[in-house]
Structure formats: structure tokens, C-alpha cells
């Protein structure tokens, strides 16, 4: 009985971790699809208004992410569902 009580919180924590991982993977897949389509509105909607993106091109504010998404699509950049 004591073992079952001790293991229950670990099982719940693992389920929460799996749910969090699933939620993150879903968000990344939506973002990658939006980038691939050049849909700047959808891509930027996945970020908070005060978000900052830093990549090889420099620093981009949340307000500029939509434009960056469209430029990336015009250049033919394509991402897989993991955002790579």
C-alpha cells in the first residue's frame, strides 16, 4: 500500500510532463505550418506581444515576426514539424 501511495505522484507528474510535451509539439507544428505558408498573422499570434526573436538575422520584436515570416516564405525556407 505504501508503495502505491509513493508511486502515484510520480505517475501524475509523468502524465503532466507528457501533456506539456504534447502541447509544445502542437504549438511548434502550428508555427512551422504558418511559416511554411507565409502566414505571418498566425505565426505571430503564437507569441506574446512583448516577445523577442533572436536568430542569425538579429533581434526581431513580436510586431516584426509576421513580416519576418512572410520574407522567410518568399525565400523558400521550409520547416519540418519540429521547426527545423
Gaussian input, Z-matrix of N, CA and C with variables (Angstrom, degrees):
# hf/3-21g

backbone

0 1
 N
 C     1     B1
 C     2     B2     1     A1
 N     3     B3     2     A2     1     D1
 C     4     B4     3     A3     2     D2
 C     5     B5     4     A4     3     D3
 N     6     B6     5     A5     4     D4
 C     7     B7     6     A6     5     D5
 C     8     B8     7     A7     6     D6
 N     9     B9     8     A8     7     D7
 C    10    B10     9     A9     8     D8
 C    11    B11    10    A10     9     D9
 N    12    B12    11    A11    10    D10
 C    13    B13    12    A12    11    D11
 C    14    B14    13    A13    12    D12
 N    15    B15    14    A14    13    D13
 C    16    B16    15    A15    14    D14
 C    17    B17    16    A16    15    D15
 N    18    B18    17    A17    16    D16
 C    19    B19    18    A18    17    D17
 C    20    B20    19    A19    18    D18
 N    21    B21    20    A20    19    D19
 C    22    B22    21    A21    20    D20
 C    23    B23    22    A22    21    D21
 N    24    B24    23    A23    22    D22
 C    25    B25    24    A24    23    D23
 C    26    B26    25    A25    24    D24
 N    27    B27    26    A26    25    D25
 C    28    B28    27    A27    26    D26
 C    29    B29    28    A28    27    D27
 N    30    B30    29    A29    28    D28
 C    31    B31    30    A30    29    D29
 C    32    B32    31    A31    30    D30
 N    33    B33    32    A32    31    D31
 C    34    B34    33    A33    32    D32
 C    35    B35    34    A34    33    D33
 N    36    B36    35    A35    34    D34
 C    37    B37    36    A36    35    D35
 C    38    B38    37    A37    36    D36
 N    39    B39    38    A38    37    D37
 C    40    B40    39    A39    38    D38
 C    41    B41    40    A40    39    D39
 N    42    B42    41    A41    40    D40
 C    43    B43    42    A42    41    D41
 C    44    B44    43    A43    42    D42
 N    45    B45    44    A44    43    D43
 C    46    B46    45    A45    44    D44
 C    47    B47    46    A46    45    D45
 N    48    B48    47    A47    46    D46
 C    49    B49    48    A48    47    D47
 C    50    B50    49    A49    48    D48
 N    51    B51    50    A50    49    D49
 C    52    B52    51    A51    50    D50
 C    53    B53    52    A52    51    D51
 N    54    B54    53    A53    52    D52
 C    55    B55    54    A54    53    D53
 C    56    B56    55    A55    54    D54
 N    57    B57    56    A56    55    D55
 C    58    B58    57    A57    56    D56
 C    59    B59    58    A58    57    D57
 N    60    B60    59    A59    58    D58
 C    61    B61    60    A60    59    D59
 C    62    B62    61    A61    60    D60
 N    63    B63    62    A62    61    D61
 C    64    B64    63    A63    62    D62
 C    65    B65    64    A64    63    D63
 N    66    B66    65    A65    64    D64
 C    67    B67    66    A66    65    D65
 C    68    B68    67    A67    66    D66
 N    69    B69    68    A68    67    D67
 C    70    B70    69    A69    68    D68
 C    71    B71    70    A70    69    D69
 N    72    B72    71    A71    70    D70
 C    73    B73    72    A72    71    D71
 C    74    B74    73    A73    72    D72
 N    75    B75    74    A74    73    D73
 C    76    B76    75    A75    74    D74
 C    77    B77    76    A76    75    D75
 N    78    B78    77    A77    76    D76
 C    79    B79    78    A78    77    D77
 C    80    B80    79    A79    78    D78
 N    81    B81    80    A80    79    D79
 C    82    B82    81    A81    80    D80
 C    83    B83    82    A82    81    D81
 N    84    B84    83    A83    82    D82
 C    85    B85    84    A84    83    D83
 C    86    B86    85    A85    84    D84
 N    87    B87    86    A86    85    D85
 C    88    B88    87    A87    86    D86
 C    89    B89    88    A88    87    D87
 N    90    B90    89    A89    88    D88
 C    91    B91    90    A90    89    D89
 C    92    B92    91    A91    90    D90
 N    93    B93    92    A92    91    D91
 C    94    B94    93    A93    92    D92
 C    95    B95    94    A94    93    D93
 N    96    B96    95    A95    94    D94
 C    97    B97    96    A96    95    D95
 C    98    B98    97    A97    96    D96
 N    99    B99    98    A98    97    D97
 C   100   B100    99    A99    98    D98
 C   101   B101   100   A100    99    D99
 N   102   B102   101   A101   100   D100
 C   103   B103   102   A102   101   D101
 C   104   B104   103   A103   102   D102
 N   105   B105   104   A104   103   D103
 C   106   B106   105   A105   104   D104
 C   107   B107   106   A106   105   D105
 N   108   B108   107   A107   106   D106
 C   109   B109   108   A108   107   D107
 C   110   B110   109   A109   108   D108
 N   111   B111   110   A110   109   D109
 C   112   B112   111   A111   110   D110
 C   113   B113   112   A112   111   D111
 N   114   B114   113   A113   112   D112
 C   115   B115   114   A114   113   D113
 C   116   B116   115   A115   114   D114
 N   117   B117   116   A116   115   D115
 C   118   B118   117   A117   116   D116
 C   119   B119   118   A118   117   D117
 N   120   B120   119   A119   118   D118
 C   121   B121   120   A120   119   D119
 C   122   B122   121   A121   120   D120
 N   123   B123   122   A122   121   D121
 C   124   B124   123   A123   122   D122
 C   125   B125   124   A124   123   D123
 N   126   B126   125   A125   124   D124
 C   127   B127   126   A126   125   D125
 C   128   B128   127   A127   126   D126
 N   129   B129   128   A128   127   D127
 C   130   B130   129   A129   128   D128
 C   131   B131   130   A130   129   D129
 N   132   B132   131   A131   130   D130
 C   133   B133   132   A132   131   D131
 C   134   B134   133   A133   132   D132
 N   135   B135   134   A134   133   D133
 C   136   B136   135   A135   134   D134
 C   137   B137   136   A136   135   D135
 N   138   B138   137   A137   136   D136
 C   139   B139   138   A138   137   D137
 C   140   B140   139   A139   138   D138
 N   141   B141   140   A140   139   D139
 C   142   B142   141   A141   140   D140
 C   143   B143   142   A142   141   D141
 N   144   B144   143   A143   142   D142
 C   145   B145   144   A144   143   D143
 C   146   B146   145   A145   144   D144
 N   147   B147   146   A146   145   D145
 C   148   B148   147   A147   146   D146
 C   149   B149   148   A148   147   D147
 N   150   B150   149   A149   148   D148
 C   151   B151   150   A150   149   D149
 C   152   B152   151   A151   150   D150
 N   153   B153   152   A152   151   D151
 C   154   B154   153   A153   152   D152
 C   155   B155   154   A154   153   D153
 N   156   B156   155   A155   154   D154
 C   157   B157   156   A156   155   D155
 C   158   B158   157   A157   156   D156
 N   159   B159   158   A158   157   D157
 C   160   B160   159   A159   158   D158
 C   161   B161   160   A160   159   D159
 N   162   B162   161   A161   160   D160
 C   163   B163   162   A162   161   D161
 C   164   B164   163   A163   162   D162
 N   165   B165   164   A164   163   D163
 C   166   B166   165   A165   164   D164
 C   167   B167   166   A166   165   D165
 N   168   B168   167   A167   166   D166
 C   169   B169   168   A168   167   D167
 C   170   B170   169   A169   168   D168
 N   171   B171   170   A170   169   D169
 C   172   B172   171   A171   170   D170
 C   173   B173   172   A172   171   D171
 N   174   B174   173   A173   172   D172
 C   175   B175   174   A174   173   D173
 C   176   B176   175   A175   174   D174
 N   177   B177   176   A176   175   D175
 C   178   B178   177   A177   176   D176
 C   179   B179   178   A178   177   D177
 N   180   B180   179   A179   178   D178
 C   181   B181   180   A180   179   D179
 C   182   B182   181   A181   180   D180
 N   183   B183   182   A182   181   D181
 C   184   B184   183   A183   182   D182
 C   185   B185   184   A184   183   D183
 N   186   B186   185   A185   184   D184
 C   187   B187   186   A186   185   D185
 C   188   B188   187   A187   186   D186
 N   189   B189   188   A188   187   D187
 C   190   B190   189   A189   188   D188
 C   191   B191   190   A190   189   D189
 N   192   B192   191   A191   190   D190
 C   193   B193   192   A192   191   D191
 C   194   B194   193   A193   192   D192
 N   195   B195   194   A194   193   D193
 C   196   B196   195   A195   194   D194
 C   197   B197   196   A196   195   D195
 N   198   B198   197   A197   196   D196
 C   199   B199   198   A198   197   D197
 C   200   B200   199   A199   198   D198
 N   201   B201   200   A200   199   D199
 C   202   B202   201   A201   200   D200
 C   203   B203   202   A202   201   D201
 N   204   B204   203   A203   202   D202
 C   205   B205   204   A204   203   D203
 C   206   B206   205   A205   204   D204
 N   207   B207   206   A206   205   D205
 C   208   B208   207   A207   206   D206
 C   209   B209   208   A208   207   D207
 N   210   B210   209   A209   208   D208
 C   211   B211   210   A210   209   D209
 C   212   B212   211   A211   210   D210
 N   213   B213   212   A212   211   D211
 C   214   B214   213   A213   212   D212
 C   215   B215   214   A214   213   D213
 N   216   B216   215   A215   214   D214
 C   217   B217   216   A216   215   D215
 C   218   B218   217   A217   216   D216
 N   219   B219   218   A218   217   D217
 C   220   B220   219   A219   218   D218
 C   221   B221   220   A220   219   D219
 N   222   B222   221   A221   220   D220
 C   223   B223   222   A222   221   D221
 C   224   B224   223   A223   222   D222
 N   225   B225   224   A224   223   D223
 C   226   B226   225   A225   224   D224
 C   227   B227   226   A226   225   D225
 N   228   B228   227   A227   226   D226
 C   229   B229   228   A228   227   D227
 C   230   B230   229   A229   228   D228
 N   231   B231   230   A230   229   D229
 C   232   B232   231   A231   230   D230
 C   233   B233   232   A232   231   D231
 N   234   B234   233   A233   232   D232
 C   235   B235   234   A234   233   D233
 C   236   B236   235   A235   234   D234
 N   237   B237   236   A236   235   D235
 C   238   B238   237   A237   236   D236
 C   239   B239   238   A238   237   D237
 N   240   B240   239   A239   238   D238
 C   241   B241   240   A240   239   D239
 C   242   B242   241   A241   240   D240
 N   243   B243   242   A242   241   D241
 C   244   B244   243   A243   242   D242
 C   245   B245   244   A244   243   D243
 N   246   B246   245   A245   244   D244
 C   247   B247   246   A246   245   D245
 C   248   B248   247   A247   246   D246
 N   249   B249   248   A248   247   D247
 C   250   B250   249   A249   248   D248
 C   251   B251   250   A250   249   D249

   B1=1.4425
   B2=1.5274
   B3=1.3183
   B4=1.4621
   B5=1.5245
   B6=1.3218
   B7=1.4636
   B8=1.5282
   B9=1.3142
   B10=1.4651
   B11=1.5241
   B12=1.2934
   B13=1.4636
   B14=1.5252
   B15=1.3081
   B16=1.4675
   B17=1.5219
   B18=1.3171
   B19=1.4635
   B20=1.5287
   B21=1.3167
   B22=1.4668
   B23=1.5276
   B24=1.3486
   B25=1.4691
   B26=1.5230
   B27=1.3118
   B28=1.4619
   B29=1.5218
   B30=1.3193
   B31=1.4640
   B32=1.5214
   B33=1.3293
   B34=1.4680
   B35=1.5268
   B36=1.3210
   B37=1.4700
   B38=1.5204
   B39=1.3285
   B40=1.4604
   B41=1.5220
   B42=1.3313
   B43=1.4591
   B44=1.5270
   B45=1.3269
   B46=1.4628
   B47=1.5193
   B48=1.3224
   B49=1.4637
   B50=1.5238
   B51=1.3198
   B52=1.4625
   B53=1.5286
   B54=1.3329
   B55=1.4617
   B56=1.5198
   B57=1.3282
   B58=1.4645
   B59=1.5230
   B60=1.3155
   B61=1.4626
   B62=1.5255
   B63=1.3119
   B64=1.4654
   B65=1.5283
   B66=1.3287
   B67=1.4686
   B68=1.5318
   B69=1.3231
   B70=1.4668
   B71=1.5211
   B72=1.3206
   B73=1.4674
   B74=1.5244
   B75=1.3339
   B76=1.4628
   B77=1.5212
   B78=1.3320
   B79=1.4683
   B80=1.5282
   B81=1.3239
   B82=1.4629
   B83=1.5309
   B84=1.3321
   B85=1.4603
   B86=1.5360
   B87=1.3363
   B88=1.4709
   B89=1.5226
   B90=1.3354
   B91=1.4634
   B92=1.5324
   B93=1.3319
   B94=1.4624
   B95=1.5250
   B96=1.3297
   B97=1.4601
   B98=1.5217
   B99=1.3199
   B100=1.4696
   B101=1.5315
   B102=1.3249
   B103=1.4684
   B104=1.5233
   B105=1.3240
   B106=1.4600
   B107=1.5284
   B108=1.3298
   B109=1.4675
   B110=1.5322
   B111=1.3383
   B112=1.4598
   B113=1.5176
   B114=1.3294
   B115=1.4629
   B116=1.5269
   B117=1.3222
   B118=1.4515
   B119=1.5103
   B120=1.3312
   B121=1.4692
   B122=1.5251
   B123=1.3358
   B124=1.4654
   B125=1.5150
   B126=1.3227
   B127=1.4656
   B128=1.5223
   B129=1.3144
   B130=1.4628
   B131=1.5266
   B132=1.3284
   B133=1.4659
   B134=1.5273
   B135=1.3189
   B136=1.4603
   B137=1.5311
   B138=1.3253
   B139=1.4565
   B140=1.5197
   B141=1.3159
   B142=1.4603
   B143=1.5256
   B144=1.3346
   B145=1.4664
   B146=1.5299
   B147=1.3314
   B148=1.4635
   B149=1.5308
   B150=1.3300
   B151=1.4684
   B152=1.5242
   B153=1.3189
   B154=1.4612
   B155=1.5229
   B156=1.3209
   B157=1.4549
   B158=1.5276
   B159=1.3184
   B160=1.4645
   B161=1.5179
   B162=1.3263
   B163=1.4619
   B164=1.5268
   B165=1.3154
   B166=1.4703
   B167=1.5230
   B168=1.3198
   B169=1.4568
   B170=1.5271
   B171=1.3155
   B172=1.4536
   B173=1.5147
   B174=1.3094
   B175=1.4640
   B176=1.5272
   B177=1.3228
   B178=1.4614
   B179=1.5203
   B180=1.3215
   B181=1.4656
   B182=1.5247
   B183=1.3043
   B184=1.4647
   B185=1.5277
   B186=1.3146
   B187=1.4657
   B188=1.5289
   B189=1.3182
   B190=1.4613
   B191=1.5277
   B192=1.3286
   B193=1.4696
   B194=1.5207
   B195=1.3209
   B196=1.4627
   B197=1.5127
   B198=1.3278
   B199=1.4574
   B200=1.5326
   B201=1.3182
   B202=1.4613
   B203=1.5274
   B204=1.3250
   B205=1.4635
   B206=1.5243
   B207=1.3158
   B208=1.4614
   B209=1.5310
   B210=1.3192
   B211=1.4702
   B212=1.5212
   B213=1.3160
   B214=1.4601
   B215=1.5260
   B216=1.3245
   B217=1.4720
   B218=1.5232
   B219=1.3341
   B220=1.4715
   B221=1.5248
   B222=1.3175
   B223=1.4682
   B224=1.5207
   B225=1.3182
   B226=1.4676
   B227=1.5113
   B228=1.3272
   B229=1.4634
   B230=1.5175
   B231=1.3067
   B232=1.4576
   B233=1.5159
   B234=1.3257
   B235=1.4519
   B236=1.5224
   B237=1.3434
   B238=1.4645
   B239=1.5202
   B240=1.3149
   B241=1.4576
   B242=1.5277
   B243=1.3323
   B244=1.4553
   B245=1.5258
   B246=1.3300
   B247=1.4445
   B248=1.5126
   B249=1.3267
   B250=1.4699
   B251=1.4995
   A1=110.89
   A2=117.64
   A3=121.08
   A4=110.60
   A5=117.00
   A6=120.48
   A7=110.83
   A8=117.58
   A9=121.61
   A10=110.66
   A11=117.61
   A12=121.47
   A13=110.21
   A14=117.39
   A15=121.68
   A16=112.09
   A17=117.89
   A18=122.39
   A19=112.16
   A20=118.82
   A21=122.35
   A22=112.79
   A23=120.84
   A24=119.58
   A25=112.68
   A26=117.63
   A27=121.34
   A28=110.04
   A29=116.60
   A30=120.93
   A31=110.81
   A32=117.44
   A33=120.99
   A34=110.94
   A35=117.41
   A36=121.00
   A37=110.28
   A38=117.39
   A39=120.91
   A40=110.53
   A41=117.78
   A42=121.52
   A43=110.27
   A44=116.89
   A45=120.62
   A46=110.11
   A47=117.46
   A48=120.72
   A49=110.94
   A50=116.73
   A51=120.65
   A52=110.73
   A53=117.35
   A54=121.15
   A55=110.92
   A56=116.50
   A57=120.54
   A58=110.28
   A59=117.09
   A60=121.53
   A61=110.19
   A62=117.08
   A63=121.97
   A64=110.45
   A65=116.83
   A66=120.99
   A67=110.66
   A68=116.90
   A69=120.66
   A70=110.55
   A71=116.94
   A72=120.40
   A73=111.33
   A74=117.19
   A75=121.34
   A76=110.76
   A77=117.24
   A78=121.51
   A79=111.12
   A80=117.12
   A81=120.82
   A82=110.06
   A83=117.20
   A84=120.59
   A85=110.85
   A86=117.92
   A87=121.07
   A88=110.63
   A89=116.08
   A90=120.41
   A91=110.12
   A92=117.44
   A93=121.30
   A94=110.84
   A95=117.63
   A96=120.95
   A97=110.84
   A98=116.53
   A99=120.09
   A100=110.86
   A101=117.04
   A102=120.73
   A103=109.93
   A104=117.19
   A105=120.90
   A106=112.11
   A107=116.92
   A108=121.31
   A109=112.31
   A110=116.30
   A111=119.64
   A112=112.17
   A113=116.66
   A114=123.19
   A115=109.36
   A116=115.48
   A117=121.46
   A118=113.82
   A119=116.98
   A120=120.66
   A121=110.94
   A122=116.79
   A123=119.99
   A124=110.78
   A125=117.43
   A126=120.31
   A127=111.59
   A128=117.20
   A129=119.49
   A130=112.13
   A131=118.34
   A132=120.70
   A133=112.01
   A134=117.66
   A135=121.61
   A136=111.74
   A137=117.14
   A138=122.40
   A139=109.99
   A140=116.60
   A141=120.67
   A142=108.84
   A143=118.08
   A144=120.97
   A145=113.98
   A146=117.06
   A147=119.77
   A148=112.86
   A149=116.84
   A150=120.83
   A151=111.25
   A152=115.28
   A153=122.00
   A154=107.23
   A155=116.11
   A156=122.54
   A157=107.60
   A158=116.84
   A159=121.11
   A160=107.33
   A161=115.83
   A162=120.90
   A163=109.17
   A164=117.23
   A165=120.55
   A166=112.97
   A167=117.41
   A168=121.28
   A169=112.27
   A170=116.93
   A171=121.20
   A172=112.24
   A173=114.54
   A174=122.13
   A175=109.29
   A176=115.88
   A177=122.21
   A178=108.88
   A179=117.08
   A180=120.74
   A181=109.38
   A182=114.96
   A183=120.68
   A184=111.00
   A185=116.43
   A186=120.89
   A187=111.58
   A188=117.93
   A189=122.03
   A190=113.41
   A191=117.32
   A192=119.78
   A193=112.93
   A194=117.22
   A195=120.04
   A196=111.38
   A197=116.59
   A198=121.42
   A199=111.27
   A200=116.93
   A201=121.08
   A202=110.78
   A203=116.60
   A204=121.72
   A205=110.77
   A206=116.31
   A207=120.31
   A208=111.29
   A209=117.56
   A210=121.16
   A211=110.65
   A212=116.10
   A213=120.90
   A214=110.84
   A215=116.95
   A216=120.84
   A217=110.86
   A218=117.05
   A219=119.70
   A220=111.67
   A221=116.45
   A222=120.81
   A223=112.14
   A224=116.50
   A225=120.63
   A226=114.48
   A227=117.91
   A228=120.30
   A229=109.51
   A230=116.67
   A231=121.97
   A232=109.27
   A233=116.04
   A234=122.72
   A235=109.73
   A236=115.63
   A237=118.00
   A238=108.05
   A239=117.81
   A240=120.55
   A241=113.64
   A242=117.37
   A243=121.29
   A244=111.15
   A245=117.27
   A246=121.44
   A247=114.22
   A248=117.72
   A249=121.37
   A250=110.82
   D1=-43.38
   D2=-178.99
   D3=-63.77
   D4=-37.01
   D5=178.43
   D6=-63.86
   D7=-41.74
   D8=178.86
   D9=-62.83
   D10=-39.61
   D11=178.99
   D12=-68.43
   D13=-37.61
   D14=-179.71
   D15=-71.55
   D16=-33.09
   D17=-176.88
   D18=-82.47
   D19=-26.77
   D20=-176.34
   D21=-56.62
   D22=-46.83
   D23=178.89
   D24=-63.24
   D25=-34.52
   D26=178.58
   D27=-65.56
   D28=-42.29
   D29=178.55
   D30=-63.11
   D31=-43.63
   D32=178.34
   D33=-63.87
   D34=-40.35
   D35=178.92
   D36=-63.85
   D37=-40.63
   D38=178.66
   D39=-64.13
   D40=-40.51
   D41=178.36
   D42=-63.74
   D43=-41.57
   D44=178.11
   D45=-64.04
   D46=-41.53
   D47=177.80
   D48=-61.90
   D49=-41.97
   D50=178.64
   D51=-64.37
   D52=-39.82
   D53=178.74
   D54=-66.29
   D55=-40.88
   D56=178.01
   D57=-64.40
   D58=-44.50
   D59=178.68
   D60=-59.93
   D61=-43.75
   D62=179.34
   D63=-61.97
   D64=-43.14
   D65=-179.60
   D66=-64.17
   D67=-41.89
   D68=178.94
   D69=-65.41
   D70=-45.42
   D71=179.43
   D72=-60.49
   D73=-38.18
   D74=178.33
   D75=-64.93
   D76=-44.02
   D77=179.40
   D78=-63.83
   D79=-42.91
   D80=-179.86
   D81=-64.87
   D82=-40.38
   D83=178.37
   D84=-63.85
   D85=-40.91
   D86=177.72
   D87=-63.82
   D88=-41.70
   D89=179.59
   D90=-64.44
   D91=-45.35
   D92=-179.54
   D93=-61.80
   D94=-41.13
   D95=177.77
   D96=-63.34
   D97=-42.05
   D98=179.27
   D99=-64.30
   D100=-42.95
   D101=178.52
   D102=-62.02
   D103=-44.82
   D104=-178.38
   D105=-63.49
   D106=-30.58
   D107=178.87
   D108=-87.18
   D109=-10.05
   D110=-175.66
   D111=75.22
   D112=22.92
   D113=-178.25
   D114=-87.69
   D115=84.01
   D116=-177.12
   D117=-63.32
   D118=-34.26
   D119=-179.11
   D120=-63.84
   D121=-46.88
   D122=179.27
   D123=-67.59
   D124=-44.55
   D125=-179.08
   D126=-59.63
   D127=-45.35
   D128=-178.30
   D129=-73.66
   D130=-22.54
   D131=179.08
   D132=-68.87
   D133=-15.59
   D134=-179.94
   D135=-84.69
   D136=-0.62
   D137=179.69
   D138=-116.44
   D139=155.01
   D140=175.75
   D141=-73.76
   D142=157.94
   D143=-178.76
   D144=-59.29
   D145=-25.67
   D146=-178.89
   D147=-100.11
   D148=16.01
   D149=-179.12
   D150=-67.07
   D151=149.69
   D152=175.18
   D153=-129.74
   D154=129.04
   D155=176.87
   D156=-103.60
   D157=129.49
   D158=176.32
   D159=-122.24
   D160=121.63
   D161=178.99
   D162=-144.35
   D163=-165.25
   D164=-177.05
   D165=-63.85
   D166=-18.42
   D167=179.90
   D168=-89.75
   D169=-7.63
   D170=-179.64
   D171=116.95
   D172=-155.17
   D173=-176.62
   D174=-98.96
   D175=133.21
   D176=-179.53
   D177=-128.12
   D178=131.68
   D179=177.29
   D180=-80.22
   D181=166.77
   D182=178.19
   D183=-58.17
   D184=-38.72
   D185=-179.79
   D186=-63.92
   D187=-26.25
   D188=-178.53
   D189=-92.49
   D190=-8.49
   D191=-175.73
   D192=-63.54
   D193=-36.50
   D194=178.51
   D195=-61.74
   D196=-44.79
   D197=178.11
   D198=-64.91
   D199=-41.04
   D200=177.95
   D201=-61.94
   D202=-39.31
   D203=178.62
   D204=-61.98
   D205=-44.83
   D206=179.89
   D207=-65.07
   D208=-41.44
   D209=177.79
   D210=-62.04
   D211=-42.89
   D212=-179.70
   D213=-60.80
   D214=-42.90
   D215=179.32
   D216=-65.97
   D217=-40.96
   D218=179.21
   D219=-63.45
   D220=-30.16
   D221=178.06
   D222=-79.21
   D223=-6.71
   D224=178.15
   D225=86.02
   D226=14.12
   D227=177.93
   D228=-70.12
   D229=132.55
   D230=178.81
   D231=-127.33
   D232=138.33
   D233=179.67
   D234=-111.62
   D235=150.21
   D236=171.69
   D237=-85.35
   D238=-178.07
   D239=-175.59
   D240=-70.02
   D241=-10.28
   D242=174.59
   D243=-93.89
   D244=5.04
   D245=178.09
   D246=78.83
   D247=20.55
   D248=179.51
   D249=-104.00

